[in-house]
Structures are given as structure tokens and as C-alpha cells.
């Protein structure tokens, strides 16, 4: 995994866990010194964390850490579930194109291979999982061909932890985290089956249930239970 991805995951976890306090200012140089990296991956991570809603860009320079509440994350995930569920329902009603079938199958097969070859994930495996997870979700969302839905999801993705991009993974609890991601993979298999057989209601329900599983590691679960 690139140093930028490693820094992104580390900072995301620190913000969610409250190790970097909400409302505090955060700057490149001290953060780079804290993590022992150059300013470039910090700069990249800050921009992505702003897109995820975890950082707020200051009018002058630098960023402020967003204050995160369990309710805010819960609400954002609930909205994401409704929107992605609608996308899955719509795509199931339309029927998958050959290209969509090929793409979704490839995501499932590549991810299945990861679990067959590894009993826990390092940064390298997590990056590959993340890559195929994003493609799987984007294929369904784009496949719905609903501009209003796309715009609503884009807006919701600006809230903390609402995007499919925002995966968390706690290496200190590798087994439970591995099992969580494997469960999410099995959900992908079920969602694909529902789409393939044009079971719109089932596809919608499965997608709504799936919306929060990939990112809900123990750290985030603790935030939601506060």
C-alpha cells in the first residue's frame, strides 16, 4: 500500500477514535512529524479526509477536525443505505448488462481470491479489498442511471464515514476485522445474485443492510454506541 493510503487510514482511525480531538486545528508539518512521514502524503490525506467530511478546510489555511457524533454517522449511513438500496432496486428492475455482469463478477472473484489466500489482511490486502469494494458499489450506483440519486449520494458522502471509500480496519483486532470484511464480501455475493435474477425487492433490502457493514469496525461501533 502506498504511504499516502497508509497515512489516510491512520489519520481516519485517529479522528474517529478521538485521538485527534474534534474542533482542533490540524496542520501538515506537525502531523507529518507525528507520523514520521513527509508532507506530501499528509497533504493528500487531508484532501481526502475533507471529502469524507472528517476535516473542514479553514478560510485562511489548514484544516479543523470535525466534531463527530454517533447520531451524525448513524444518520448518514441510514441515508446511504436508502440511496444505495434504491440504486440496487432500479438496476435489478432494468436488468444487468453484460459489462455490468462481467465487472461485478470480477470484483467478487478477485475478493474471493483474497480470502482464499490470506487468513488476515495486511495493508496490501486491505488496499485490494478497498479497490474492488469501490468498483462493486460504483457499478451499481452508476448502473441505476439516476442523476438525482447520484447527486444525493455525492452530497451525503461529504458527511463523516458515509462513503464506500471510508473503510476502517483495526490491525490490533485483525481476526474480527477480517471476519467483518468477509461477511461484507458474502453480502456482495448475495446482492449480485439478486441483481442477476432481477429480484428488485431482495436487492434493495440486501443493499440497505450492507451499507454500513464494510466500515463498521470496533472503533466506529464504539462511537455509534456513545
SVG drawing of the C-alpha trace seen along z (x, -y; Angstrom):
<svg xmlns="http://www.w3.org/2000/svg" viewBox="-40 -33 50 53">
<polyline fill="none" stroke="black" stroke-width="0.4" points="0.0,0.0 1.3,-3.5 2.4,-5.7 -0.5,-8.1 -3.1,-5.3 -1.4,-4.2 -1.4,-7.8 -5.1,-8.2 -6.2,-5.1 -4.1,-6.0 -5.5,-9.6 -9.1,-8.4 -8.8,-6.0 -7.3,-8.6 -10.0,-11.1 -12.8,-8.6 -11.3,-7.3 -10.9,-10.8 -7.1,-10.6 -7.2,-13.9 -9.8,-15.9 -12.8,-17.3 -12.7,-21.1 -8.9,-21.2 -6.8,-22.6 -4.6,-20.2 -1.6,-21.2 0.7,-19.4 4.1,-19.8 3.3,-18.7 1.1,-15.8 4.0,-14.7 6.3,-14.7 3.9,-12.8 3.5,-10.0 7.1,-10.1 6.4,-10.8 6.9,-13.6 4.3,-16.4 3.2,-15.0 1.1,-12.0 -0.2,-14.2 -1.4,-16.8 -3.1,-14.1 -4.7,-12.5 -6.1,-15.9 -7.8,-16.5 -9.4,-13.1 -10.5,-13.4 -12.1,-16.7 -14.1,-15.0 -15.1,-12.4 -16.3,-15.1 -13.8,-14.4 -11.9,-17.6 -13.2,-21.1 -11.0,-23.5 -10.3,-26.7 -10.9,-30.0 -7.3,-31.0 -5.2,-27.9 -5.1,-24.5 -8.0,-22.3 -10.1,-21.8 -11.1,-18.4 -14.8,-17.9 -16.6,-17.1 -18.2,-13.6 -21.3,-12.3 -22.7,-8.9 -26.0,-10.3 -24.4,-12.1 -22.7,-8.9 -25.8,-6.8 -28.0,-9.3 -25.5,-9.4 -25.2,-5.6 -29.0,-5.3 -29.4,-7.7 -26.6,-5.9 -28.5,-2.6 -31.7,-4.1 -30.0,-5.6 -27.8,-2.6 -30.8,-0.3 -32.8,-2.3 -29.8,-2.0 -29.8,1.8 -33.6,2.0 -33.5,-0.1 -30.6,1.9 -32.4,5.2 -35.6,3.9 -33.6,2.8 -31.5,6.0 -27.7,6.2 -25.9,5.5 -23.1,8.0 -20.5,5.4 -22.0,4.9 -22.2,8.7 -18.5,9.0 -17.4,6.2 -19.4,7.4 -18.3,11.0 -14.6,9.9 -15.0,7.9 -16.4,11.0 -13.8,13.4 -10.9,11.1 -12.1,10.6 -12.8,14.3 -9.2,15.0 -8.0,12.6 -9.9,14.6 -8.7,17.9 -5.1,16.9 -5.0,14.9 -6.3,15.5 -5.8,11.9 -5.2,8.7 -2.1,6.6 -2.2,3.1 -1.6,4.6 -4.7,6.9 -6.8,4.2 -6.0,1.9 -7.0,4.6 -10.2,5.2 -10.9,1.5 -10.3,1.2 -12.8,3.9 -15.3,2.8 -15.4,-0.7 -15.8,0.7 -18.6,3.0 -20.6,0.1 -19.9,-2.3 -21.1,0.2 -24.4,0.5 -24.8,-3.2 -23.8,-4.3 -25.9,-1.5 -29.1,-3.0 -28.7,-5.9 -30.4,-8.3 -28.9,-11.7 -30.8,-12.8 -29.7,-9.7 -26.0,-10.3 -26.2,-13.9 -27.9,-12.9 -25.2,-10.3 -22.4,-12.7 -23.8,-15.2 -24.3,-12.5 -20.7,-11.2 -19.4,-14.5 -20.6,-13.5 -18.3,-11.6 -17.8,-7.9 -20.8,-7.9 -18.8,-7.0 -17.9,-3.5 -14.4,-4.8 -14.2,-5.2 -13.1,-1.7 -11.8,-1.3 -9.5,1.6 -8.0,2.1 -4.9,4.2 -4.9,4.8 -8.1,6.8 -7.2,8.5 -9.3,11.6 -12.6,9.8 -11.9,7.2 -11.1,10.0 -14.4,11.7 -16.3,8.4 -14.9,7.9 -15.5,11.5 -19.2,11.1 -19.4,8.0 -18.0,10.0 -20.7,12.6 -23.2,9.9 -21.8,8.8 -22.3,12.3 -26.0,12.2 -26.5,8.8 -25.1,9.9 -27.3,13.0 -30.4,10.8 -29.4,8.4 -28.7,11.3 -32.2,12.8 -33.8,9.4 -35.2,9.7 -35.6,6.0 -37.1,6.1 -34.4,8.5 -31.6,6.5 -32.8,3.3 -33.1,5.0 -29.7,6.6 -28.0,3.3 -29.6,1.4 -28.4,3.9 -24.9,3.9 -24.4,0.2 -22.7,-0.1 -21.0,3.2 -17.8,2.5 -16.8,-0.5 -18.2,0.5 -15.1,1.7 -15.0,1.8 -13.7,-1.7 -16.6,-3.2 -19.1,-0.9 -18.0,-2.4 -18.6,-5.9 -22.1,-4.9 -23.0,-3.5 -22.0,-6.6"/>
</svg>
